[in-house]
Amino acid sequence: MLTLKQSPYDAESVEQDDLKEYLAFTLGREEYGIDILRVQEIRGYEPVTRIANAPDFIKGVVNLRGTIVPVVDMRIKLDLGEPVYDQFTVVIILNIAGRVVGMVVDSVSDVTTLKPEQMRPAPEMGSALDADYLIGLGDLGERMLILVDIDKLMSSPDMGLIEKIAA
């Protein structure tokens, strides 16, 4: 438990180590968050080159400055309905375990800083996203972020994109 000191300067320096930043994005009606340190860049959606026999959720690949990047559509992966590609659709370029992967989402809203007291454990219930891939929930008052362990999700066997990350 973090205890705050009386001086705002002391409290800020103590809290700084515990703060985590998350990139907030939407899929359907839900808002998700991933560790900002995994995000390499954010790009507008552009057509991809399809790969034969790839799972439906792997849209294809793009050439990103000489690097061939697989692109995963999270709406298809999480079975959240038919994706619609519009001016808000973006590809979040992630760097996970030395591999570069693109993730298509409906939109990106902001970067949010969460304190430990704003983090809630994920509830036990059936959801599109397996609880193994959830860190918890970020309580932002009016907003609730579903915090995703993007390393675990992208390295899961059903994705087949990244070898298992050493624990």
C-alpha positions as CSV (number, residue, x, y, z in Angstrom):
1,M,0.0,0.0,0.0
2,L,1.3,3.4,-1.0
3,T,1.2,6.0,1.8
4,L,1.4,9.7,0.8
5,K,3.5,12.1,2.7
6,Q,2.3,15.6,3.5
7,S,4.5,17.5,1.1
8,P,3.2,17.3,-2.5
9,Y,6.8,17.1,-3.8
10,D,7.6,14.1,-1.6
11,A,4.3,12.4,-2.5
12,E,4.9,12.9,-6.2
13,S,8.4,11.4,-6.1
14,V,7.1,8.4,-4.2
15,E,4.2,7.8,-6.6
16,Q,6.3,8.3,-9.7
17,D,7.7,4.8,-9.5
18,D,4.3,3.2,-9.2
19,L,2.6,5.1,-12.1
20,K,2.0,3.1,-15.3
21,E,1.0,4.6,-18.7
22,Y,-1.5,2.8,-20.9
23,L,-2.5,3.6,-24.5
24,A,-6.3,3.6,-24.5
25,F,-8.1,2.2,-27.6
26,T,-11.6,1.0,-28.5
27,L,-13.0,-2.2,-29.9
28,G,-16.7,-2.0,-30.4
29,R,-18.2,-0.4,-27.3
30,E,-15.4,-1.3,-24.9
31,E,-12.2,0.6,-24.1
32,Y,-9.0,-1.2,-23.6
33,G,-5.5,-0.3,-22.4
34,I,-2.1,-1.7,-23.2
35,D,1.3,-0.8,-21.8
36,I,2.6,2.3,-23.7
37,L,6.1,0.9,-23.6
38,R,5.1,-1.8,-26.0
39,V,3.8,0.7,-28.6
40,Q,6.3,1.6,-31.3
41,E,3.9,3.8,-33.4
42,I,0.3,4.4,-34.4
43,R,-0.6,4.4,-38.1
44,G,-3.8,4.9,-40.1
45,Y,-5.3,1.7,-41.5
46,E,-4.1,0.9,-45.0
47,P,-4.8,-2.2,-47.1
48,V,-2.5,-5.2,-46.3
49,T,-1.1,-8.0,-48.4
50,R,-3.1,-11.2,-47.6
51,I,-1.2,-14.4,-46.7
52,A,-2.7,-17.7,-48.0
53,N,-4.0,-20.1,-45.3
54,A,-3.5,-17.5,-42.5
55,P,-6.2,-17.4,-39.8
56,D,-9.0,-14.9,-40.4
57,F,-7.8,-12.6,-37.6
58,I,-4.4,-12.1,-39.3
59,K,-5.4,-9.6,-42.0
60,G,-2.0,-9.9,-43.7
61,V,1.3,-8.1,-43.7
62,V,2.6,-4.6,-44.4
63,N,6.0,-3.4,-45.3
64,L,7.1,-1.0,-42.6
65,R,10.3,0.7,-43.7
66,G,11.8,-2.6,-44.8
67,T,10.3,-4.8,-42.0
68,I,7.5,-7.2,-42.9
69,V,4.9,-6.8,-40.1
70,P,2.0,-9.2,-39.6
71,V,-1.3,-7.4,-38.9
72,V,-3.9,-8.8,-36.5
73,D,-7.4,-7.5,-36.5
74,M,-8.4,-7.6,-32.8
75,R,-12.2,-7.3,-33.6
76,I,-12.0,-10.5,-35.6
77,K,-9.7,-12.2,-33.0
78,L,-12.0,-11.4,-30.1
79,D,-15.2,-12.1,-32.1
80,L,-16.6,-8.6,-31.6
81,G,-18.6,-8.4,-34.8
82,E,-17.7,-7.5,-38.4
83,P,-14.9,-4.9,-38.5
84,V,-15.6,-1.6,-40.2
85,Y,-12.6,0.2,-41.6
86,D,-13.1,4.0,-41.6
87,Q,-11.1,7.2,-40.9
88,F,-10.8,6.3,-37.2
89,T,-9.4,2.8,-37.7
90,V,-5.8,2.6,-36.8
91,V,-3.0,0.1,-36.6
92,I,-1.0,0.1,-33.4
93,I,2.5,-1.1,-34.2
94,L,3.8,-3.1,-31.2
95,N,7.3,-4.3,-30.3
96,I,7.0,-7.5,-28.3
97,A,9.9,-9.8,-27.5
98,G,11.9,-8.2,-30.4
99,R,9.1,-8.9,-32.9
100,V,7.1,-6.1,-34.6
101,V,3.4,-6.8,-34.9
102,G,0.5,-4.6,-36.0
103,M,-2.8,-4.6,-34.2
104,V,-6.0,-3.1,-35.9
105,V,-8.3,-1.4,-33.5
106,D,-11.4,0.8,-34.0
107,S,-9.8,4.0,-32.6
108,V,-7.2,5.3,-30.2
109,S,-8.2,7.8,-27.6
110,D,-5.3,8.8,-25.4
111,V,-2.4,7.8,-23.1
112,T,-3.6,7.4,-19.5
113,T,-1.5,7.3,-16.4
114,L,-2.8,5.0,-13.7
115,K,-1.9,5.0,-10.0
116,P,-1.9,1.6,-8.1
117,E,-5.2,2.6,-6.3
118,Q,-6.9,3.0,-9.7
119,M,-6.2,-0.6,-10.7
120,R,-8.9,-3.2,-10.0
121,P,-8.6,-7.0,-10.4
122,A,-10.4,-8.4,-13.4
123,P,-13.8,-9.9,-12.5
124,E,-14.2,-13.7,-13.0
125,M,-16.7,-14.0,-15.8
126,G,-16.9,-15.1,-19.4
127,S,-15.6,-12.5,-21.8
128,A,-14.3,-12.3,-25.3
129,L,-10.9,-11.8,-23.9
130,D,-9.6,-14.8,-21.9
131,A,-8.8,-13.8,-18.3
132,D,-5.2,-15.0,-18.7
133,Y,-4.6,-12.0,-20.9
134,L,-6.1,-9.4,-18.5
135,I,-4.1,-7.4,-16.1
136,G,-7.2,-5.9,-14.5
137,L,-9.4,-2.8,-14.9
138,G,-8.3,0.8,-14.8
139,D,-10.8,3.0,-12.9
140,L,-10.9,6.4,-14.4
141,G,-14.1,7.6,-12.8
142,E,-16.5,7.8,-15.7
143,R,-14.4,5.5,-17.8
144,M,-13.2,1.9,-17.2
145,L,-10.2,0.6,-19.1
146,I,-9.9,-3.2,-19.7
147,L,-6.1,-3.6,-19.2
148,V,-4.6,-6.2,-21.5
149,D,-1.3,-8.0,-21.1
150,I,-0.4,-7.6,-24.7
151,D,2.8,-9.6,-24.4
152,K,0.8,-12.7,-23.3
153,L,-1.9,-12.2,-25.8
154,M,0.4,-11.8,-28.8
155,S,2.6,-14.6,-27.7
156,S,-0.3,-17.0,-27.1
157,P,-0.1,-20.3,-29.1
158,D,-3.3,-19.6,-31.0
159,M,-1.8,-16.4,-32.4
160,G,1.3,-18.2,-33.6
161,L,3.1,-14.9,-34.0
162,I,5.7,-14.8,-31.3
163,E,7.5,-17.6,-29.5
164,K,6.6,-17.9,-25.8
165,I,8.1,-15.1,-23.8
166,A,10.5,-16.4,-21.1
167,A,8.9,-15.8,-17.7
